[in-house]
């Protein structure tokens, strides 16, 4: 179990799935809920080989993410390069699950000045 404190400066959320899909969503896609509610859908449910969220991160303009896979691959991605999508979208397929393995972790790193 993990959590991240979302402040008013955060405008976007990054989501990565085990099947290699990633997406960036506007924070306004999420409503503030009361304690008794069950949550919100962030991926369209599939019956066979469903997508499962590996990690969600707040997007900060000076950070990028590194996707770590079961086959020890490291894929760097700038979340700002992704188009904003809605909650039902599965996102963009970045990692070939058969070739590079399933995503198991998302690490944060500062963008290098170029």
LUMLUMDO-770874 format. One line per 2 residues: number of its first residue (from 0); their letters; for each residue x, y, z of N, C-alpha, C. Coordinates in nm, 4 decimals. Layout:
N
NUM) A) X/Y/Z/X/Y/Z/X/Y/Z  ...
# end
This chain:
114
0) XX) 0.0850/-0.1179/0.0000/0.0000/0.0000/0.0000/0.0886/0.1229/0.0000  0.0555/0.2176/-0.0849/0.1314/0.3417/-0.0933/0.0351/0.4566/-0.1171
2) XX) 0.0807/0.5754/-0.0888/-0.0009/0.6924/-0.1167/0.0889/0.8100/-0.1476  0.0307/0.9118/-0.2059/0.1035/1.0336/-0.2361/0.0123/1.1503/-0.2030
4) XX) 0.0653/1.2491/-0.1359/-0.0122/1.3669/-0.1006/-0.0231/1.4552/-0.2240  -0.1462/1.4873/-0.2603/-0.1715/1.5706/-0.3776/-0.1999/1.7126/-0.3311
6) XX) -0.1178/1.8056/-0.3755/-0.1370/1.9459/-0.3396/-0.2052/2.0180/-0.4550  -0.2386/2.1428/-0.4334/-0.3064/2.2197/-0.5377/-0.2158/2.2478/-0.6572
8) XX) -0.0836/2.2343/-0.6398/0.0078/2.2568/-0.7509/0.0060/2.1406/-0.8500  -0.0393/2.0235/-0.8075/-0.0421/1.9062/-0.8949/-0.1602/1.9180/-0.9913
10) XX) -0.1310/1.9106/-1.1187/-0.2351/1.9218/-1.2222/-0.2619/1.7901/-1.2928  -0.1626/1.6958/-1.2900/-0.1747/1.5707/-1.3639/-0.1284/1.4522/-1.2806
12) XX) -0.1848/1.3358/-1.3139/-0.1486/1.2087/-1.2517/-0.0987/1.1164/-1.3628  0.0077/1.0415/-1.3336/0.0643/0.9431/-1.4265/0.0260/0.8042/-1.3758
14) XX) -0.0220/0.7184/-1.4676/-0.0620/0.5825/-1.4326/0.0130/0.4849/-1.5220  0.0682/0.3778/-1.4608/0.1355/0.2722/-1.5363/0.0696/0.1387/-1.5030
16) XX) 0.0502/0.0544/-1.6048/-0.0090/-0.0782/-1.5847/0.0955/-0.1859/-1.6090  0.0675/-0.3050/-1.5602/0.1620/-0.4164/-1.5752/0.1787/-0.4564/-1.7207
18) XX) 0.0814/-0.4279/-1.8053/0.0867/-0.4664/-1.9461/0.1614/-0.3674/-2.0344  0.2207/-0.2643/-1.9751/0.3024/-0.1719/-2.0529/0.2323/-0.0468/-2.1001
20) XX) 0.1116/-0.0232/-2.0540/0.0406/0.0986/-2.0915/0.0626/0.2057/-1.9855  0.0762/0.3290/-2.0322/0.0901/0.4430/-1.9426/-0.0053/0.5521/-1.9891
22) XX) -0.0450/0.6367/-1.8946/-0.1277/0.7501/-1.9336/-0.1130/0.8626/-1.8336  -0.1433/0.9815/-1.8833/-0.1435/1.1017/-1.7998/-0.2862/1.1532/-1.7965
24) XX) -0.3362/1.1780/-1.6771/-0.4729/1.2260/-1.6611/-0.4731/1.3565/-1.5832  -0.5667/1.4429/-1.6170/-0.5849/1.5663/-1.5425/-0.6443/1.5330/-1.4068
26) XX) -0.5971/1.5984/-1.3028/-0.6453/1.5725/-1.1667/-0.7948/1.6029/-1.1538  -0.8470/1.6870/-1.2418/-0.9897/1.7204/-1.2357/-1.0778/1.6012/-1.2740
28) XX) -1.0191/1.4935/-1.3296/-1.0947/1.3713/-1.3598/-1.1423/1.3020/-1.2318  -1.0814/1.3367/-1.1186/-1.1145/1.2739/-0.9910/-1.1941/1.3697/-0.9050
30) XX) -1.3064/1.3211/-0.8539/-1.3875/1.4019/-0.7644/-1.3458/1.3714/-0.6204  -1.3604/1.4706/-0.5335/-1.3372/1.4465/-0.3914/-1.4525/1.3614/-0.3414
32) XX) -1.4212/1.2507/-0.2748/-1.5245/1.1565/-0.2317/-1.5304/1.1508/-0.0794  -1.6432/1.1047/-0.0310/-1.6567/1.0855/0.1129/-1.5988/0.9501/0.1515
34) XX) -1.5901/0.9256/0.2783/-1.5278/0.8053/0.3305/-1.6006/0.6778/0.2880  -1.7292/0.6831/0.2684/-1.8086/0.5636/0.2415/-1.8060/0.5184/0.0953
36) XX) -1.7541/0.5986/0.0051/-1.7546/0.5602/-0.1358/-1.6426/0.4619/-0.1665  -1.6571/0.3869/-0.2749/-1.5646/0.2785/-0.3074/-1.4486/0.3180/-0.3968
38) XX) -1.4467/0.4358/-0.4503/-1.3377/0.4768/-0.5377/-1.3864/0.5057/-0.6784  -1.2926/0.5329/-0.7670/-1.3259/0.5648/-0.9057/-1.2493/0.4726/-0.9998
40) XX) -1.3054/0.4506/-1.1159/-1.2424/0.3679/-1.2183/-1.1363/0.4504/-1.2900  -1.0155/0.3940/-1.3052/-0.9112/0.4637/-1.3808/-0.8709/0.3875/-1.5060
42) XX) -0.9243/0.2668/-1.5238/-0.8992/0.1864/-1.6437/-1.0265/0.1132/-1.6822  -1.0463/0.0970/-1.8113/-1.1596/0.0181/-1.8568/-1.1349/-0.1287/-1.8221
44) XX) -1.2325/-0.1938/-1.7610/-1.2178/-0.3333/-1.7186/-1.2291/-0.4265/-1.8396  -1.1335/-0.5173/-1.8517/-1.1353/-0.6186/-1.9571/-1.1533/-0.7555/-1.8927
46) XX) -1.2244/-0.8456/-1.9609/-1.2484/-0.9782/-1.9037/-1.1257/-1.0680/-1.9133  -1.0599/-1.0692/-2.0286/-0.9411/-1.1539/-2.0415/-0.8166/-1.0657/-2.0398
48) XX) -0.7167/-1.1059/-1.9649/-0.5907/-1.0333/-1.9489/-0.6139/-0.8860/-1.9132  -0.6769/-0.8588/-1.8000/-0.7097/-0.7202/-1.7638/-0.5860/-0.6378/-1.7282
50) XX) -0.6006/-0.5069/-1.7405/-0.4965/-0.4143/-1.6986/-0.5040/-0.3990/-1.5474  -0.3881/-0.3933/-1.4821/-0.3793/-0.3693/-1.3386/-0.2825/-0.2539/-1.3158
52) XX) -0.3196/-0.1626/-1.2296/-0.2355/-0.0478/-1.1998/-0.1136/-0.0935/-1.1207  0.0047/-0.0598/-1.1712/0.1297/-0.0884/-1.1005/0.1623/0.0291/-1.0090
54) XX) 0.1460/0.1516/-1.0614/0.1787/0.2703/-0.9824/0.1081/0.3919/-1.0398  0.0808/0.4873/-0.9519/0.0285/0.6180/-0.9899/0.1186/0.7214/-0.9247
56) XX) 0.1547/0.8233/-1.0002/0.2438/0.9277/-0.9495/0.1889/1.0645/-0.9866  0.2129/1.1608/-0.8987/0.1843/1.3002/-0.9317/0.2884/1.3452/-1.0333
58) XX) 0.2443/1.4160/-1.1351/0.3354/1.4634/-1.2404/0.3875/1.6008/-1.2023  0.5202/1.6117/-1.1961/0.5860/1.7402/-1.1714/0.6710/1.7705/-1.2930
60) XX) 0.6737/1.8961/-1.3343/0.7384/1.9333/-1.4602/0.8882/1.9059/-1.4635  0.9524/1.8989/-1.3471/1.0978/1.8766/-1.3438/1.1342/1.7298/-1.3229
62) XX) 1.0365/1.6404/-1.3371/1.0615/1.4977/-1.3155/1.0211/1.4148/-1.4361  1.0874/1.3016/-1.4509/1.0473/1.2008/-1.5481/1.0435/1.0672/-1.4757
64) XX) 0.9918/0.9656/-1.5419/0.9755/0.8359/-1.4778/1.0577/0.7295/-1.5493  1.0996/0.6290/-1.4734/1.1695/0.5134/-1.5274/1.0830/0.3917/-1.4972
66) XX) 1.0427/0.3204/-1.6030/0.9620/0.2003/-1.5880/1.0572/0.0812/-1.5778  1.0450/0.0036/-1.4719/1.1289/-0.1145/-1.4515/1.0464/-0.2385/-1.4806
68) XX) 1.1026/-0.3335/-1.5566/1.0266/-0.4507/-1.5998/1.0816/-0.5801/-1.5394  1.0050/-0.6884/-1.5587/1.0448/-0.8199/-1.5081/1.1693/-0.8736/-1.5789
70) XX) 1.2015/-0.8205/-1.6966/1.3213/-0.8635/-1.7703/1.4346/-0.7630/-1.7541  1.4345/-0.6921/-1.6417/1.5391/-0.5955/-1.6054/1.5611/-0.4855/-1.7089
72) XX) 1.4567/-0.4474/-1.7779/1.4638/-0.3359/-1.8715/1.4275/-0.2079/-1.7974  1.4878/-0.0963/-1.8386/1.4573/0.0352/-1.7822/1.4176/0.1263/-1.8973
74) XX) 1.2950/0.1745/-1.8929/1.2434/0.2597/-1.9995/1.2139/0.3961/-1.9400  1.2829/0.5004/-1.9893/1.2601/0.6362/-1.9418/1.1456/0.6981/-2.0194
76) XX) 1.0609/0.7731/-1.9475/0.9498/0.8401/-2.0132/0.9251/0.9760/-1.9483  0.9046/1.0744/-2.0342/0.8678/1.2081/-1.9880/0.7149/1.2125/-1.9885
78) XX) 0.6524/1.2219/-1.8721/0.5057/1.2188/-1.8683/0.4407/1.3350/-1.9433  0.5125/1.4462/-1.9575/0.4560/1.5603/-2.0287/0.4498/1.5349/-2.1798
80) XX) 0.5181/1.4313/-2.2275/0.5120/1.3974/-2.3697/0.3839/1.3195/-2.4026  0.3141/1.2728/-2.3000/0.1893/1.1988/-2.3205/0.0713/1.2940/-2.3275
82) XX) -0.0232/1.2631/-2.4140/-0.1454/1.3417/-2.4239/-0.2341/1.3107/-2.3028  -0.3026/1.4109/-2.2489/-0.3968/1.3868/-2.1404/-0.5102/1.2970/-2.1899
84) XX) -0.5454/1.1956/-2.1113/-0.6534/1.1047/-2.1482/-0.7583/1.1014/-2.0383  -0.8721/1.0392/-2.0688/-0.9780/1.0292/-1.9679/-0.9607/0.9027/-1.8843
86) XX) -1.0473/0.8860/-1.7861/-1.0336/0.7737/-1.6929/-1.0593/0.6387/-1.7586  -1.1397/0.6311/-1.8618/-1.1740/0.5041/-1.9252/-1.0686/0.4548/-2.0237
88) XX) -0.9801/0.5409/-2.0667/-0.8778/0.5042/-2.1640/-0.7742/0.4107/-2.1023  -0.7205/0.3191/-2.1821/-0.6135/0.2318/-2.1338/-0.4775/0.2987/-2.1496
90) XX) -0.4693/0.4106/-2.2191/-0.3451/0.4840/-2.2332/-0.2656/0.4432/-2.3556  -0.1378/0.4797/-2.3541/-0.0472/0.4505/-2.4646/0.0381/0.3298/-2.4296
92) XX) 0.0523/0.2394/-2.5248/0.1346/0.1214/-2.5029/0.2807/0.1593/-2.5259  0.3595/0.1588/-2.4197/0.4998/0.2007/-2.4255/0.5936/0.0803/-2.4221
94) XX) 0.5563/-0.0215/-2.3462/0.6418/-0.1379/-2.3256/0.5787/-0.2589/-2.3941  0.6581/-0.3315/-2.4729/0.6134/-0.4568/-2.5337/0.6290/-0.5658/-2.4281
96) XX) 0.5169/-0.6098/-2.3732/0.5172/-0.7064/-2.2631/0.5906/-0.8356/-2.2992  0.5744/-0.8859/-2.4209/0.6379/-1.0110/-2.4628/0.7899/-0.9957/-2.4743
98) XX) 0.8356/-0.8809/-2.5219/0.9781/-0.8595/-2.5457/1.0519/-0.8042/-2.4229  0.9903/-0.7063/-2.3549/1.0594/-0.6368/-2.2459/1.0114/-0.6768/-2.1070
100) XX) 0.9026/-0.7531/-2.0987/0.8508/-0.7964/-1.9699/0.7411/-0.7043/-1.9186  0.6819/-0.7451/-1.8076/0.5771/-0.6650/-1.7451/0.6391/-0.5552/-1.6606
102) XX) 0.5699/-0.4410/-1.6524/0.6154/-0.3333/-1.5648/0.5897/-0.3751/-1.4209  0.6909/-0.3621/-1.3368/0.6762/-0.3992/-1.1962/0.6956/-0.2806/-1.1019
104) XX) 0.7582/-0.1734/-1.1521/0.7850/-0.0590/-1.0657/0.8031/0.0662/-1.1499  0.7701/0.1804/-1.0901/0.7930/0.3096/-1.1539/0.8803/0.3924/-1.0599
106) XX) 0.9942/0.4368/-1.1097/1.0850/0.5208/-1.0309/1.0812/0.6629/-1.0837  1.1054/0.7577/-0.9949/1.1037/0.8989/-1.0305/1.2482/0.9471/-1.0370
108) XX) 1.2781/1.0292/-1.1394/1.4091/1.0920/-1.1450/1.3937/1.2337/-1.2005  1.4843/1.3192/-1.1595/1.4839/1.4576/-1.2063/1.5258/1.4624/-1.3524
110) XX) 1.4622/1.5531/-1.4263/1.5017/1.5726/-1.5661/1.6382/1.6377/-1.5694  1.7192/1.5920/-1.6622/1.8520/1.6526/-1.6789/1.8404/1.7752/-1.7663
112) XX) 1.9131/1.8782/-1.7311/1.9159/1.9988/-1.8143/1.9935/1.9684/-1.9418  1.9349/2.0037/-2.0540/1.9992/1.9730/-2.1819/2.0485/2.0977/-2.2474
# end
